[in-house]
Amino acid sequence: MSVEKNKYQDQSLFNLTWPLFIEISLHMSVGIIATLILSGYSDNAVAGVGVANQIMNIFILVFNVTAIGATILIGQNLGANQIKEARTIARSAFGLNFWIGIGMTIIVAIFGGIFLNFYGLSGEVYGYAHTYLVVTGLSLCLEAVALALSAVLRSYGHTRETMFVTIVMNVISIIGFLIAINGLFGIPVTGVVGVSISIIVARLFLVFALLFFVYKRLAIRYRINDILKIDKTNTKNLMGIGIPSAGEQLSYQLSQVVITSFVAIVGDAALAARVYILNISMFCFMFTMAISQGTQILVARYIGAKQYKRTLKRGLKTLRIAFFVSVVISFIIAFTGESLLGLFTEDPMIIAVALPVLWAIVFIEPGRAVNMVLMGSLKSVGDVRFPVIIGIISMWGLAVVLSYVFGISLGLGLLGVWLAQGVDEWVRGIFAFRRWKSQPWLRKKVRKDPA
């Protein structure tokens, strides 16, 4: 057995996950800090930027099509000790996401206002949302390239490098936010425009730093030819895995757009409360997100090496850990809800709307843990269609429909919306658990054995 095979098959979940956890925590925390800073500027700015970010997240999910495909294919090839093929996929992912990023940047610049009109926003909220969407949208190409590079590094197990880059990027972003809102160092207050520019600067740093680490750790130096000439076979394989895999996430984001329009009907207080609650709930599922991503990397390698029993056990063991942590953290959030909300706003109306919803998190998050861990692992074993099929049916048939029924028709408002989403998470989680126990990898293989 070669050195490479030992290295990639035997890396521990802990070594992969702890940098991912810190990276995700930092990535989410910069959003929370941005919300805190903006809340001192204007609650309408918080609501507007929150809506604009939902639209941005949809475009970022398009970039994830390539990133998800690269993570799975590189991982499976490394597990099978096909090192040359893994490097070829890393090059194709970079070039493909470059062109996708260019296309999405143009779309946001031209149609940004049309996307926002769907939410029914008006006045200051619309103004802030439009400014943030258009200015930040100019850097979508940078985000696309960064996602591809991060996927390559993580697939090879270099999660510490992506963690380090995220730390520096967050520092750049936060300093920019403070300058934009408080006008430090004699610079005038630029508000949402300044916050958007800070994000662009941070993404510029991110791309150059990731390029450096890909070259330093993997000896991969990207050239113009990687952009102009993309391997058709690799593109087909990346899309074949990435499109169904990202389809589940894309469906979720689109359903959230519709659900947010229901929240907007309830009122501006509910819309602002939703943004604050989403930031608070991130504390609950960021551990689950980190451990599920680490598990995805390992599962892809195990499948490439045809270690099927190890694959089954890894998924179930991760599930137990994530479920327990989600229950504990969600109860802590529920009991300390008023204090946590006080960090974001002093508006009694917003706090009154948000407090009951924090208790609903106790119901939602354990189901989300089951869903995230096992649906992600199913993608890594090549069962890429099942998550998107179940996702579309459940998100639209349960989350969207019940959000309107509970929130609008029955008058439960934001609480009804959260309960509806809890039903969706649990249903998808149960289906994922049953599917994982059936071991679908015994019927499917993603990576073709070399001739």
Buried (B, 14 or more C-beta within 10 A) or exposed (E): EEEEBEEBBEBEBEEBBBBBBBBBBBBBBBBBBBBBBBBEBBBBBBBBBBBBBBBBBBBBBBBBBBBBBBBBBBBBBBBBBBBEBBBBBBBBBBBBBBBBBBBBBEBBBEEBEEBBEEBEBEEBBBBBBBBBBBBBBBBBBBBBBBBBBBBBBBBBBBBBBBBBBBEBBBBBBBBBBBBBBBBEEEEEEBBBBBBBBBBBBBBBBBBEBBBEBBEEBBEBEBEEEBBEEBBEEBBEBBBBBBBBBBBBBBBBBBBBBBBBBBBBEBBBBBBBBBBBBBBBBBBBBBBBBBBBBBBBBBBBBBBBBEBBEBBBEBBBEBBEBBBEBBBEBBBBBBEEBEEBBEEBBEBEBBBEBBBBBBBBBBBBBBBBBBBBBBBBBBBBBBBBBBBBBBBBBBBBEBBBEBBBEBBBEEEBBBBBBBBBBBBBBBBBBBBBBEBBEEBBBEEEBBBEEEE
